[in-house]
Amino acid sequence: MVHYRFRIMGRRNLFYLFGATFFSYTTLCMLIPTFPAYVLDLGGNPAQIGMTWGAFTAGILTFRPIVGRWTDRKGRRWVAILGTFIFFLAPLLYAAFPSISALYLIRFFHGIGSAAFTTASVTLVTDCTTVENRGHTLGLMGAANNLGFAIGPWLGSQLVSAGSYQTMFVTAAGLALVSLLAAWPIRELVRPASSHRAVSYPRAVLRRSVLFPSSLLLVAAIIHTSIMTFLPVFLDERALIRSGPYFLTLGLTMLVVRVFAGPLLNARAHRLVIALSLLGMIAALLIIVRTGDPRWLLVTAALYGVGFATIRPVLTAFLARHTPVDRRGTVFSFYEGSYDLGMSLSGVLLGLVANSFDLVVMFYVVMAIGFIGQLISLGLTDESIREPVEPAIILQEEQSMRQ
């Protein structure tokens, strides 16, 4: 009876969480093409555009450990709701306080919301799934992100063109409110950790089964930053193809893989799948810098899309399998923080490499980092990580019966 109730409640939670994730990422991505222009309209300069995005990243990185602890001690649901509430409030604050100095504070506040929602949502997914279907379900949640990323920038640009920045901000707040309402019916399947069972943050995250997946996610973030940030410039310099068809092919490939490649994402052979994913991403970079044929570039978009769409859900499923249920929020805050760190630092560092040499050298540096990731993946075997693993799910009713 308990397992039947878990399946029903878990499916309901995942349905609501998919909606909350889609609307949250849509409202976040509405700001990608519009916020830089908004800063300039307020009298800002390119450096201040970078500082506003830096404030957002600072909010995420600063509060990741805090919201991770809250997720374990207060519950996943309330932290997810907190994130969606901040998503609702931040766009209204942008509209109410149109000044550069205020934007820094609001962007930092907005980053706290992103840290809260992303940490709680990935923890909720692992709570609501079993080992057999966790990878595919994580992939489906990634598809919700992809849909939000596809719609959000277009919607934001259209609203600014047809109306104003105020219209765009109010619409973003409205979509965030829908996200909050979608998250509200979610029910906790795991009892929050009691204070006497809590462990320190270093003790929770400084374990091989956490550091290895987090390091690999950091590598994936560096590779992804090189593609998203510098590939459009590279394509323009070489006059090969426009970046639009490339990223359209990439996005469609990732969507197809995450929706339909369930057996691949659920595979127990984590090391093999991760190694092949990294190899595909590295091969895509190599073909990019070596070929002058536009058709091959579209092939690299598909190849890279398969690799990137696969590696993250498989890594997350592996980490969930090796993390006690009452530490998942803390552990996933560290894990997701490694991705944030990779995205934020690599943009600056890779830019310095490209400026000192050229983009081809920069891509070769990224490939070398990818091969380091291949070496790290050798440690991702269940046999090599000899740590006690608690059952994946502890329902409140089941736990109560045991006490």
Sequence and secondary structure as in RCSB ss.txt:
>XXXX:A:sequence
MVHYRFRIMGRRNLFYLFGATFFSYTTLCMLIPTFPAYVLDLGGNPAQIGMTWGAFTAGILTFRPIVGRWTDRKG
RRWVAILGTFIFFLAPLLYAAFPSISALYLIRFFHGIGSAAFTTASVTLVTDCTTVENRGHTLGLMGAANNLGFA
IGPWLGSQLVSAGSYQTMFVTAAGLALVSLLAAWPIRELVRPASSHRAVSYPRAVLRRSVLFPSSLLLVAAIIHT
SIMTFLPVFLDERALIRSGPYFLTLGLTMLVVRVFAGPLLNARAHRLVIALSLLGMIAALLIIVRTGDPRWLLVT
AALYGVGFATIRPVLTAFLARHTPVDRRGTVFSFYEGSYDLGMSLSGVLLGLVANSFDLVVMFYVVMAIGFIGQL
ISLGLTDESIREPVEPAIILQEEQSMRQ
>XXXX:A:secstr
 HHHHHHHHHHHHHHHHHHHHHHHHHHHHTHHHHHHHHHHHTT  HHHHHHHHHHHHHHHHHHHHHHHHHHHHT 
HHHHHHHHHHHHHHHHHHHHH  SHHHHHHHHHHHHHHHHHHHHHHHHHHHHT  TTTHHHHHHHHHHHHHHHHH
HHHHHHHHHHHHS HHHHHHHHHHHHHHHHHHHTT   SS    GGG   HHHHH SHHHHHHHHHHHHHHHHHH
IIIIIHHHHHHHHT   HHHHHHHHHHHHHHHHHH HHHHT S HHHHHHHHHHHHHHHHHHHHH   HHHHHHH
HHHHHHHHHHHHHHHHHHHHHTS GGGHHHHHHHHHHHHHHHHHHHHHHHHHHHHHS HHHHHHHHHHHHHHHHH
HHTT  TTT       S   HHHHHHH 
